[in-house]
Amino acid sequence: MSDAATTHQGHADDETKRDFLLVSTVTVSAVGAALAAWPFIDTMNPSKDVLALASTELNLSAIEEGQAITAVWRGKPIYIRHRTAAEIDAAKDVKLADLKDPETDADRVQKAPWLVMIGICTHLGCLPQGQRSGEPKGEFNGWFCPCHGSHYDTSGRIRKGPAPKNLAVPPYTFLSDTTIRIG
């Protein structure tokens, strides 16, 4: 073999080694960066106690007509009311044009007697009264936020006061006639 052929072969071997070293270095660096970043990324996942509260099942059979309970889901109060026929009729008779945040009663409930809502006023995050007997229910026999004067009707819709939206309805499903899962 001539010296020129040997020199050319030496340059080709050097280029192959250089390419291998470059690819190996980039690969090891990428894997190392991913392994170093993973603990930081993992801290953004919800904690175990939050995941445990992702859904809540409730038995509604003990709630009599006209009664209400407050449950907790994801740290938020959930207002559940077993509405009377008069409360349901009052909610259905409201004209949508009279509402700040127009929404029919049928859009807010899955089964007519059961109203399930997040019990946080949409104005400044207060807890409206009207869940317990003896508490003021406001002008529309629903809920009343005494902090700023918001009045909600028997469907949890804002009727009067500074609140811009109806009380929110959480995602929920009926597992049976008397059991619901929230979340």
Secondary structure, 3 states (H helix, E strand, C coil): CCHHHHHHHHHHHHHHHHHHHHHHHHHHHHHHHHHHHHHHHHCCCCCHHHHHCCCEEEECCCCCCCCEEEEEECCEEEEEEECCHHHHHHHHCCCHHHCCCCCCHHHHCCECCEEEEECCCCCCCCCCECCCCCCCCCCCEEEEECCCCEEEECCCCEEECCCCCCCCCCCEEECCCCEEEEC
